[in-house]
Amino acid sequence: MGLYSIVMDEITWYTGLSPTAFFTILAMMVVVYRTISAMFVSPEDFNKPPVISARTSTQFDHNEPQREPVQLGEISEQELRQYNGSDPTKPLLIAIKGQIYDVSSGRNFYGPGGGYAMFTGKECSRALALLSFKPDDINGNLEGCGVCTVL
């Protein structure tokens, strides 16, 4: 017990703090140091590739082969609706100002459950021109929107 008492007395005499306050401050300094130093990369690790992939979601794990572009010619809106992603063997198509585009390479976005799935299989010129997700705007009518005349 003699060594413990001597150390506690020396801490109080040298720092002017109680041993509890001293060790609390010391612990906080260690936590702050560890937190700040974790924000920086050590020189040895600077040129190493990252170990953990940023793509941790399972929705990105689909390794589908690249499909050949679809040549459809002119199709009706009814025929275009068949390419909305409900059949996984068919490509994903959208139409903008009458031009049909294959967006199958962006299946994560345009496929079922994707953020832009409401556009697939439809003429969506107005919605894209207005940057709108409203179902009423997903059509090819460009009348009445001032920015659409440039398109």
C-alpha positions in Angstrom: 0.0 0.0 0.0 2.9 2.3 0.5 3.7 2.6 -3.2 0.1 3.4 -4.1 -0.1 6.2 -1.5 3.2 7.7 -2.7 2.0 7.7 -6.3 -1.3 9.3 -5.4 0.4 11.9 -3.3 2.8 12.7 -6.1 0.0 13.1 -8.7 -1.8 15.5 -6.4 1.4 17.5 -5.6 2.7 17.6 -9.2 -0.6 18.3 -11.0 -2.7 19.9 -8.4 -5.6 17.5 -9.3 -7.1 14.7 -7.3 -6.1 11.2 -8.6 -9.7 10.7 -9.8 -9.6 13.9 -11.9 -6.1 13.1 -13.2 -7.0 9.6 -14.4 -10.3 10.9 -15.9 -8.5 13.5 -17.9 -5.8 11.0 -18.9 -8.5 8.6 -20.2 -10.2 11.3 -22.1 -6.9 12.4 -23.7 -6.3 8.8 -24.8 -9.9 8.6 -26.3 -9.4 11.9 -28.2 -6.0 10.9 -29.4 -7.3 7.5 -30.7 -10.3 9.2 -32.4 -8.2 11.9 -34.1 -5.4 9.6 -35.2 -8.0 7.2 -36.7 -9.0 9.9 -39.1 -5.6 10.0 -40.8 -4.0 7.3 -42.9 -0.5 6.2 -41.9 2.2 6.6 -44.6 2.5 2.8 -45.0 -1.2 2.4 -45.8 -1.3 5.4 -48.1 -0.9 3.5 -51.4 -2.6 0.3 -50.5 -6.0 -0.5 -52.1 -9.0 -0.5 -49.7 -9.7 -3.8 -48.0 -13.4 -3.5 -47.7 -15.6 -2.8 -50.7 -18.0 0.1 -50.6 -20.6 -2.0 -52.3 -21.8 -4.1 -49.4 -25.4 -4.4 -50.5 -26.5 -7.7 -52.0 -28.4 -5.9 -54.8 -25.1 -5.2 -56.5 -24.0 -8.8 -56.6 -25.8 -9.6 -59.9 -23.2 -10.6 -62.4 -25.3 -10.7 -65.5 -23.6 -10.9 -68.9 -23.8 -7.8 -71.0 -26.7 -8.1 -73.5 -26.6 -7.1 -77.1 -28.6 -4.0 -78.0 -32.2 -4.6 -78.9 -33.3 -3.7 -82.4 -37.1 -3.2 -82.3 -37.8 -0.6 -84.9 -41.2 1.1 -84.3 -43.3 -0.3 -81.6 -46.6 0.8 -79.9 -47.0 1.9 -76.3 -48.6 -1.5 -75.6 -45.6 -3.3 -76.9 -43.2 -1.0 -75.0 -45.0 -1.9 -71.7 -43.8 -5.5 -72.1 -40.2 -4.3 -71.5 -40.8 -2.9 -67.9 -38.7 -5.5 -66.1 -41.5 -7.9 -65.2 -39.9 -10.5 -67.5 -36.2 -10.9 -66.5 -35.4 -12.3 -70.0 -36.4 -9.1 -71.7 -34.4 -5.9 -71.7 -35.5 -2.8 -69.9 -36.6 -0.1 -72.3 -37.7 3.5 -72.0 -38.8 6.0 -74.6 -37.8 9.6 -74.7 -39.3 11.8 -77.5 -40.2 8.7 -79.5 -36.6 7.2 -79.3 -36.4 3.9 -77.5 -33.4 3.4 -75.2 -32.2 0.1 -73.6 -31.4 0.8 -70.0 -30.7 -2.8 -69.0 -27.2 -2.0 -67.9 -28.8 0.1 -65.1 -31.0 -2.7 -63.9 -30.3 -1.6 -60.3 -32.0 1.7 -61.0 -34.5 0.9 -63.7 -35.4 -2.7 -62.7 -38.2 -3.7 -60.3 -37.6 -2.0 -57.0 -35.2 0.5 -58.4 -35.5 4.3 -58.0 -36.5 4.9 -61.6 -38.5 1.7 -62.2 -41.6 3.8 -62.9 -40.1 5.0 -66.2 -39.4 1.5 -67.7 -41.7 0.4 -70.4 -43.1 3.9 -70.9 -42.7 7.1 -72.8 -41.3 9.4 -70.1 -40.3 12.6 -72.0 -42.4 15.0 -69.9 -41.3 13.5 -66.5 -37.6 13.6 -67.4 -37.9 17.1 -68.8 -39.6 18.3 -65.6 -37.5 16.2 -63.3 -40.7 14.8 -62.0 -41.7 11.5 -60.4 -45.4 12.2 -60.6 -47.3 9.4 -62.3 -49.3 12.0 -64.2 -46.1 13.4 -65.8 -44.9 10.0 -67.1 -46.0 10.5 -70.7 -44.8 11.9 -74.0 -46.8 15.1 -74.0 -44.4 18.0 -74.0 -47.0 20.7 -74.4 -47.2 23.4 -71.7 -43.8 23.1 -70.3 -41.5 25.9 -71.2 -38.3 24.0 -70.8 -39.6 21.2 -73.1 -39.5 23.3 -76.3 -35.7 23.2 -76.3 -35.7 19.4 -76.3 
